[in-house]
């Protein structure tokens, strides 16, 4: 009997997330869960899930990067705009923030790949933020990077004293 319950656990978990997505009116979560359920019910999960899990973050980052670069491609932003923006102290803050976030995310990817327990907590945190606070699901990378940095600080403090 227990095996039967465990067999349906992924479906039940996804249905719970779908309900949370509808309750929170979060279209990204709803679409994501429906796609996963359809793939799972169709029996394509064994073929597709491992590829999506290993390459999906890179695909997502690529899509986000394309979206960010569209104003350059359309001509809405040019070299003059870049030059003018760098005269602003806020632009320098944004530049530094972009560098810091990218470095945190790099370490976050390493952490996500190496520690499944952290991955579970980060995914849950991201789901909660997306569904309850209208957050955006880029959180696992940034969250993992912040977690990595916090862990390094804790290691440094505990080793120093």
WOKAWO-V770348 format. One record per residue. SS is DSSP state (~ for helix, > for strand, _ for the rest). D_LAST is the distance of its C-alpha to the last C-alpha in whole Angstrom. Layout:
# WOKAWO-V770348
ss | d_last
SS | D_LAST
SS | D_LAST
This chain:
# WOKAWO-V770348
ss | d_last
_ | 51
~ | 47
~ | 48
~ | 50
~ | 47
~ | 45
~ | 47
~ | 48
~ | 44
~ | 44
~ | 47
~ | 46
~ | 43
~ | 44
~ | 47
~ | 44
~ | 43
~ | 46
~ | 47
~ | 44
~ | 45
~ | 49
~ | 47
~ | 45
_ | 48
_ | 45
~ | 48
~ | 45
~ | 44
~ | 47
~ | 48
~ | 46
~ | 46
~ | 50
~ | 49
~ | 47
~ | 49
~ | 53
~ | 51
~ | 50
~ | 53
_ | 55
_ | 53
_ | 52
~ | 48
~ | 48
~ | 49
~ | 48
~ | 44
~ | 43
~ | 44
~ | 43
~ | 39
~ | 39
~ | 41
~ | 41
~ | 38
~ | 39
~ | 43
~ | 41
~ | 39
~ | 43
~ | 45
~ | 42
~ | 43
~ | 46
~ | 47
~ | 45
~ | 47
~ | 50
~ | 51
~ | 50
~ | 53
~ | 55
_ | 55
_ | 54
_ | 51
_ | 52
~ | 51
~ | 52
~ | 50
~ | 47
~ | 47
~ | 48
~ | 45
_ | 43
_ | 44
_ | 42
~ | 39
~ | 38
~ | 39
~ | 36
~ | 34
~ | 35
~ | 35
~ | 32
~ | 31
~ | 33
~ | 31
~ | 28
~ | 29
~ | 31
~ | 28
~ | 26
~ | 29
~ | 29
~ | 25
~ | 26
~ | 29
~ | 27
~ | 25
~ | 28
~ | 30
~ | 27
_ | 26
~ | 29
~ | 27
~ | 26
~ | 29
~ | 31
~ | 28
~ | 29
~ | 33
~ | 33
~ | 31
~ | 33
~ | 36
~ | 35
~ | 35
~ | 38
~ | 40
~ | 39
~ | 38
_ | 40
_ | 38
_ | 38
_ | 37
_ | 35
~ | 32
~ | 31
~ | 30
~ | 29
~ | 27
~ | 26
~ | 25
~ | 23
~ | 21
~ | 20
~ | 19
~ | 17
~ | 16
~ | 14
~ | 12
~ | 11
~ | 10
~ | 9
~ | 6
~ | 6
~ | 6
~ | 4
_ | 0
